[in-house]
Amino acid sequence: MESIRDRLKNLIRDRSLKVSEEPIYKLSSGKLSKYYIDLKQITFDPEGVYFLGKLLYERLKDLKPDGVGGLTLGADPIAYAVSMVSYLQHNPIKPFVVRKEPKSHGTGRQVEGLLKQGDRVVVIEDVITTGGSALKAVQACKKEGFTVLCVYAVVDREEGGRENLEKEGVEVYSLFRVSELLK
């Protein structure tokens, strides 16, 4: 029987990974690449998001985080999936969302959720390239007074993001590395 990790890897390869002979895919960093990973094809699918939630929960539970979340939109469905699985395992982990910028109205918050100062959180990222989005989420969490345990990505593109975050003192883990998906 196929493991959850193997099934998820195959779903990502089949649905999310786009490969070209020439660098035609524009990344959020502005760089052109020969491959693109559209994880919304997984996170917007009931089967895929369940596998992500289950697998990440298993990887994170021993850290005992109070919350899990990251920069909207990529991290949102993943955080909700981990939260749902954690609840079903009688070990609730609260989801949170980090806006790209603080709200200009209402409370003016950049991080939304049911967490409080001092809570321990894991920042989730769908795909890490340069680490810029994850770092922005980490900084927003720290500004809120949360203790950031680590960053956990679904896919590490292996283009310096892990190293950039580690230079900032943030541990980084991933479910998959792009080299594994491209095999």
C-alpha positions in Angstrom: 0.0 0.0 0.0 1.2 3.5 -0.9 2.2 5.6 2.1 0.6 9.0 2.6 3.9 10.7 1.8 4.3 8.7 -1.4 0.7 9.4 -2.4 1.1 13.1 -1.7 4.4 13.2 -3.7 2.6 11.6 -6.6 -0.3 14.0 -6.4 2.2 17.0 -6.4 4.1 15.5 -9.4 0.9 14.8 -11.4 -1.1 18.0 -10.6 1.2 20.7 -9.4 4.6 20.3 -11.0 4.9 22.0 -14.4 8.2 21.6 -16.3 9.5 23.3 -19.4 12.7 23.1 -21.5 13.1 26.8 -21.2 12.6 29.1 -18.2 9.1 30.4 -18.9 7.5 30.4 -15.4 7.7 33.7 -13.6 8.1 33.3 -9.8 7.0 35.7 -7.1 10.7 36.8 -6.8 10.5 37.9 -10.5 13.0 35.2 -11.5 12.2 32.9 -14.5 12.3 29.2 -13.9 12.1 25.9 -16.0 9.6 24.5 -13.4 6.7 25.8 -11.4 4.9 24.2 -8.5 1.3 25.2 -8.1 0.3 23.7 -4.8 -3.2 25.2 -5.0 -3.9 22.1 -7.1 -3.3 20.1 -3.9 -4.5 22.5 -1.2 -7.9 23.1 -2.9 -8.5 19.4 -3.3 -10.1 17.5 -0.4 -7.8 14.5 -0.7 -4.6 16.5 -1.2 -5.3 18.9 1.7 -6.2 16.0 4.0 -2.9 14.3 3.2 -1.0 17.6 3.8 -2.8 18.1 7.1 -2.1 14.6 8.3 1.5 14.5 7.3 2.4 17.9 8.7 0.5 17.2 11.9 2.6 14.1 12.4 5.8 16.0 11.8 4.8 19.0 14.1 3.0 17.4 17.0 6.1 16.6 19.1 7.1 20.3 18.9 3.9 21.1 20.8 3.0 24.3 19.0 0.0 26.4 20.0 -0.5 27.6 16.4 0.3 26.9 12.8 0.0 29.4 9.9 1.8 31.6 7.5 1.5 34.2 4.8 -1.8 34.3 3.1 -2.9 32.6 0.6 -0.5 29.7 0.2 -0.3 28.8 3.9 -4.0 29.2 4.8 -5.5 25.9 3.6 -2.5 24.0 5.0 -2.8 25.6 8.4 -6.6 24.8 8.5 -5.9 21.2 7.5 -3.3 20.8 10.2 -5.7 22.3 12.7 -8.5 20.0 11.7 -6.3 16.9 11.9 -4.9 18.0 15.3 -8.4 18.4 16.7 -9.4 15.0 15.5 -6.3 13.7 17.3 -7.4 15.4 20.6 -4.4 17.7 20.4 -5.7 21.0 19.0 -3.3 23.4 17.2 -4.9 26.7 16.3 -4.5 28.1 12.8 -3.5 31.6 12.1 -3.1 33.8 9.0 -0.5 36.4 8.3 -1.5 39.2 6.0 1.0 40.6 3.6 0.5 44.0 5.2 -1.3 45.1 8.4 -4.9 46.0 8.0 -5.5 49.7 7.4 -8.8 49.6 9.4 -10.3 47.9 12.4 -7.7 46.5 14.7 -4.9 47.0 12.2 -3.6 43.5 12.8 -1.3 41.7 10.4 -1.7 38.3 12.2 -5.2 36.9 12.7 -6.1 34.0 14.9 -6.9 33.0 18.4 -3.4 33.1 19.7 -1.9 35.2 22.5 1.5 36.7 23.2 4.0 34.0 24.2 2.3 31.2 22.2 4.6 28.8 20.3 4.0 28.7 16.6 5.2 27.0 13.4 5.2 29.1 10.3 4.0 27.1 7.3 5.0 27.8 3.7 3.7 26.0 0.6 6.9 26.5 -1.5 10.1 28.1 -0.4 12.3 29.7 -3.0 14.2 32.6 -1.6 12.6 32.4 1.9 11.3 36.0 1.6 7.6 35.2 2.3 8.4 32.9 5.2 10.7 35.5 6.7 8.0 38.1 6.4 5.6 35.7 8.3 8.2 34.9 10.9 8.9 38.6 11.5 5.1 39.4 11.8 4.7 36.5 14.3 7.6 37.7 16.4 6.2 41.3 16.4 3.0 39.8 17.9 5.0 38.2 20.6 4.9 34.6 19.4 7.8 32.2 19.8 8.6 30.9 16.3 9.6 27.2 16.6 10.5 26.7 12.9 9.4 27.1 9.3 7.9 24.0 7.7 7.5 24.0 3.9 5.7 21.6 1.7 8.3 22.0 -1.0 11.8 23.5 -0.8 12.9 24.6 -4.3 16.5 24.4 -3.1 17.3 27.9 -4.3 18.7 29.4 -1.2 15.5 30.0 0.9 16.5 27.4 3.6 19.9 29.0 3.9 18.5 32.5 4.0 16.2 31.7 6.8 18.8 29.7 8.7 21.1 32.8 8.5 18.3 34.6 10.4 18.3 31.9 13.1 15.2 30.1 11.9 15.2 26.3 11.5 13.6 25.1 8.3 12.1 21.7 7.4 10.3 20.5 4.3 8.2 17.6 3.3 9.8 17.5 -0.1 12.8 19.0 -2.0 12.3 19.8 -5.6 15.1 17.5 -6.6 13.1 14.6 -5.3 10.0 15.7 -7.3 12.0 16.2 -10.5 13.3 12.6 -10.4 
